[in-house]
Amino acid sequence: MSAGQALGRSRGGLTTKIHLACDGRGLPLAVVVTPGNVNDSIVFDMVMDELRVPRTGAGRPRRRPDAVIADKAYSSRAIRQVLRRRGGTGRPEGQPPAARDEGRQTADLRP
């Protein structure tokens, strides 16, 4: 990703994604703009690096949130490992793949 552009091509034309981390009141803590064809899970590290949690009193903002809540797009094993490594608590909304597929019958589509 080049630093000067955040445009990606798709079937609809040129697109841009705004990746936002916010607090429980909806106030933005980090914003990263990328081309629209960049996967959300790839940008997770960049968003977490930009994250600044303001303190109630004096002092510099914290770099680690108390908890992280995300949707299914962020439920990959790699992102869960990043959260553990950074010392964050919480986990993305999606279930781990093994639990999600448990009990599901899949058709073997190979010839």
C-alpha positions in Angstrom: 0.0 0.0 0.0 1.4 3.3 -0.9 1.2 6.1 1.6 -0.1 8.7 -0.9 -3.1 6.8 -2.3 -6.0 4.9 -0.9 -7.8 3.9 -4.1 -8.5 0.3 -5.1 -10.2 -1.1 -8.2 -13.4 -3.1 -8.0 -16.2 -4.0 -10.4 -17.9 -0.8 -9.4 -14.8 1.4 -10.1 -12.4 3.0 -7.7 -13.1 2.3 -4.0 -11.8 3.3 -0.6 -12.2 1.7 2.9 -12.2 3.5 6.2 -11.1 1.2 9.0 -12.2 2.7 12.4 -11.6 1.7 16.0 -13.9 3.5 18.5 -14.7 3.4 22.2 -17.9 2.3 23.8 -19.5 5.7 23.2 -18.7 5.6 19.4 -15.8 8.2 19.7 -13.0 7.4 17.2 -9.7 6.2 18.6 -8.0 5.2 15.4 -8.6 5.7 11.7 -6.8 4.0 8.8 -7.8 4.6 5.1 -6.9 1.9 2.6 -7.8 1.0 -1.0 -11.1 -0.8 -1.1 -9.6 -4.1 -2.3 -7.6 -4.6 0.9 -8.8 -7.3 3.2 -9.9 -6.1 6.7 -7.9 -8.7 8.5 -4.6 -7.4 6.9 -5.2 -3.9 8.2 -6.0 -5.0 11.8 -2.4 -4.5 12.9 -2.2 -1.0 11.4 -5.5 0.0 13.2 -4.2 -1.4 16.5 -0.9 0.5 16.0 -2.7 3.8 15.5 -4.9 3.2 18.5 -4.7 5.8 21.3 -7.0 5.5 24.3 -7.1 8.8 26.2 -6.6 8.9 29.9 -9.1 10.5 32.2 -6.4 12.5 33.9 -3.1 13.8 32.8 -0.7 11.6 30.9 -0.1 10.3 27.4 -2.8 8.1 25.8 -2.6 4.3 26.4 -1.7 2.1 23.4 -3.6 -1.0 24.7 -7.4 -1.0 25.1 -9.1 -2.8 28.0 -11.1 -4.9 25.6 -11.6 -5.4 21.8 -14.9 -6.3 20.3 -15.1 -6.9 16.5 -17.3 -8.6 14.0 -16.8 -11.9 12.1 -14.4 -10.3 9.6 -11.9 -10.2 12.4 -12.3 -13.7 13.7 -9.3 -15.3 12.0 -6.7 -17.2 14.0 -4.0 -14.7 13.0 -6.0 -11.8 14.6 -6.7 -13.8 17.7 -2.9 -14.4 18.0 -2.2 -10.6 17.5 -4.7 -9.8 20.4 -3.0 -12.4 22.7 0.5 -11.1 21.8 -0.6 -7.5 22.5 -2.1 -8.5 25.8 -5.6 -7.4 24.8 -8.7 -9.1 26.2 -11.8 -10.0 24.4 -12.2 -11.7 21.1 -13.9 -11.1 17.8 -17.6 -12.0 17.5 -17.2 -14.9 15.1 -16.7 -18.4 16.4 -13.5 -20.4 15.8 -13.8 -22.3 12.5 -13.9 -25.8 14.2 -16.8 -24.8 16.4 -18.7 -23.2 13.6 -18.4 -26.2 11.3 -19.2 -28.7 14.0 -22.3 -30.7 13.1 -22.5 -29.3 9.6 -22.7 -31.7 6.8 -20.6 -30.7 3.8 -20.8 -32.1 0.3 -17.6 -33.2 -1.3 -17.6 -31.2 -4.5 -14.4 -32.6 -5.9 -14.7 -34.8 -9.1 
